[in-house]
Amino acid sequence: MGKVKPENEWKFKCANTGKAIKRRKRYYRNGKYYLNKASYEAQMKKEKDAKAKAAAEAAAAAPAAQ
């Protein structure tokens, strides 16, 4: 016998929230699928804030290392 897939397994999940995405509602950007444009923009804002925080921490640690 072959593998049996569970009925609730979805092909696409939102990269931001992890919710299942129906084909007619998917929003594809930068190699990932999102529920909608607002979800995509929220993910980009989250990533931008994380990069800014990492840069600020690196800048604060750099003078201490010298």
C-alpha positions in Angstrom: 0.0 0.0 0.0 1.1 3.6 -0.7 1.2 6.4 1.8 -2.1 7.9 2.9 -2.2 11.7 3.1 -4.2 13.3 5.9 -7.3 15.1 4.6 -6.4 18.3 6.4 -2.9 18.7 4.8 -2.7 21.8 2.7 -0.3 22.4 -0.1 0.3 26.1 0.8 0.7 27.8 4.2 1.2 31.4 4.9 4.8 32.3 5.6 3.7 34.8 8.2 0.9 33.1 10.1 1.1 29.5 9.1 -2.6 29.3 8.1 -3.7 27.1 5.2 -4.1 29.1 2.0 -6.8 28.4 -0.6 -5.6 28.6 -4.2 -7.8 31.6 -5.1 -6.5 33.6 -2.2 -2.7 33.0 -2.2 -0.3 35.9 -2.5 3.2 34.9 -3.8 6.1 37.2 -3.1 9.9 36.6 -2.8 9.5 32.8 -3.1 6.9 32.5 -0.3 3.1 32.3 -0.1 1.0 34.7 2.1 -2.7 35.0 2.9 -2.9 38.5 1.5 -1.0 41.7 0.9 -1.4 42.8 4.5 0.2 39.6 5.7 3.1 40.0 3.3 3.7 43.6 4.5 3.5 42.6 8.1 6.2 39.9 7.5 8.4 42.4 5.7 8.0 44.9 8.5 8.9 42.2 11.1 12.0 41.2 9.1 13.1 44.9 8.7 12.7 45.5 12.4 14.8 42.4 13.2 17.6 43.5 10.9 17.6 47.0 12.4 17.7 45.6 15.9 20.6 43.2 14.9 22.5 46.1 13.4 22.0 48.3 16.4 23.2 45.5 18.7 26.3 45.0 16.5 27.0 48.7 16.5 26.8 48.8 20.3 29.1 45.8 20.7 31.7 47.1 18.2 33.1 50.0 20.4 33.2 47.7 23.4 35.4 45.2 21.5 38.1 47.8 20.7 
